[in-house]
């Protein structure tokens, strides 16, 4: 409904903005360029989230030796491993699933773009 309409409206705005200049230089089929520009705009808006995701991933990577120590210390007790690992991440103020957030944010955006393009 309204979600897909938002993408259609935005894509149409981008297309109508660039269609005239592209036709002036002889490019008649400008939908591909419009989609590429729209995608670039969305990716640019998501750059701050991507940077945070990268920082978080690097920090989680730096915690790997500590996680390995925990696994060695509690190798016969999975529950203690899980508690100690969770405590490590909590003390470091990190979420090991933080790397998924950008992908989860991008997914509905690009699905909406796909559906919007199909309904043009």
C-alpha positions as CSV (number, residue, x, y, z in Angstrom):
1,X,0.0,0.0,0.0
2,X,1.4,3.3,1.3
3,X,4.9,1.8,1.8
4,X,5.2,0.8,-1.9
5,X,3.6,4.1,-3.0
6,X,6.4,6.0,-1.2
7,X,9.0,4.2,-3.3
8,X,7.0,4.7,-6.5
9,X,6.6,8.4,-5.8
10,X,10.3,8.9,-4.9
11,X,11.5,7.0,-7.9
12,X,9.1,8.9,-10.2
13,X,10.4,12.2,-8.8
14,X,14.0,11.1,-9.5
15,X,13.0,9.9,-13.0
16,X,11.2,13.1,-13.8
17,X,14.1,15.2,-12.6
18,X,16.7,13.5,-14.8
19,X,14.5,12.5,-17.8
20,X,14.7,15.9,-19.5
21,X,18.5,16.3,-19.3
22,X,19.1,12.7,-20.4
23,X,16.8,13.1,-23.4
24,X,18.7,16.3,-24.4
25,X,21.9,14.3,-24.7
26,X,20.1,11.5,-26.7
27,X,19.3,9.0,-24.0
28,X,15.7,7.9,-24.4
29,X,15.5,5.0,-21.9
30,X,16.3,6.6,-18.6
31,X,14.6,4.3,-16.1
32,X,17.8,2.4,-15.5
33,X,19.7,5.6,-14.7
34,X,16.8,6.6,-12.4
35,X,17.0,3.4,-10.5
36,X,20.8,3.6,-10.2
37,X,20.5,7.2,-8.9
38,X,17.8,6.3,-6.4
39,X,19.8,3.3,-5.2
40,X,22.9,5.5,-4.8
41,X,20.8,8.0,-2.8
42,X,19.5,5.2,-0.5
43,X,23.0,3.8,0.0
44,X,24.4,7.2,0.7
45,X,21.8,7.7,3.4
46,X,22.8,4.3,4.9
47,X,26.5,5.1,5.1
48,X,26.5,6.2,8.7
49,X,24.8,2.9,9.7
50,X,27.4,1.0,7.6
51,X,30.2,2.7,9.3
52,X,28.8,1.8,12.7
53,X,28.3,-1.8,11.6
54,X,32.0,-2.0,10.5
55,X,33.2,-0.5,13.8
56,X,31.1,-3.0,15.7
57,X,32.3,-5.9,13.6
58,X,35.9,-4.9,14.2
59,X,35.3,-4.6,17.9
60,X,33.6,-8.0,18.1
61,X,36.5,-9.5,16.1
62,X,38.9,-8.1,18.8
63,X,36.9,-9.9,21.4
64,X,37.4,-13.3,19.7
65,X,40.5,-14.3,21.8
66,X,38.4,-13.7,25.0
67,X,35.6,-15.8,23.6
68,X,38.1,-18.5,22.8
69,X,39.4,-18.4,26.4
70,X,35.8,-18.7,27.7
71,X,35.2,-21.7,25.5
72,X,38.4,-23.4,26.7
73,X,37.6,-22.6,30.4
74,X,34.0,-23.9,30.2
75,X,34.4,-26.5,27.5
76,X,32.2,-29.0,29.3
77,X,29.5,-26.5,30.3
78,X,27.6,-24.9,27.5
79,X,25.4,-22.8,29.8
80,X,28.4,-21.3,31.6
81,X,30.0,-20.6,28.2
82,X,26.9,-18.7,27.1
83,X,26.6,-16.7,30.4
84,X,30.3,-15.8,30.4
85,X,30.2,-14.8,26.7
86,X,27.0,-12.7,27.2
87,X,28.7,-11.0,30.2
88,X,31.8,-10.3,28.0
89,X,29.6,-8.6,25.4
90,X,27.6,-6.8,28.0
91,X,30.7,-5.4,29.7
92,X,32.1,-4.4,26.3
93,X,28.7,-2.8,25.5
94,X,28.6,-4.7,22.2
95,X,25.9,-6.6,20.5
96,X,27.2,-9.5,18.4
97,X,24.1,-9.2,16.2
98,X,24.7,-5.5,15.4
99,X,26.2,-6.5,12.1
100,X,22.8,-7.6,10.9
101,X,21.0,-4.3,11.5
102,X,22.1,-2.6,8.3
103,X,21.1,-5.5,6.2
104,X,17.7,-5.7,8.0
105,X,17.2,-2.0,7.3
106,X,18.2,-2.2,3.7
107,X,16.0,-5.3,2.9
108,X,12.6,-3.5,3.1
109,X,14.0,-0.5,1.3
110,X,15.2,-2.5,-1.7
111,X,12.1,-4.9,-1.7
112,X,9.9,-1.7,-1.7
113,X,12.0,-0.4,-4.7
114,X,11.6,-3.7,-6.5
115,X,7.8,-3.8,-6.0
116,X,7.5,-0.1,-6.8
117,X,9.4,-0.6,-10.1
118,X,7.2,-3.6,-11.0
119,X,4.0,-1.6,-10.5
120,X,5.1,1.4,-12.6
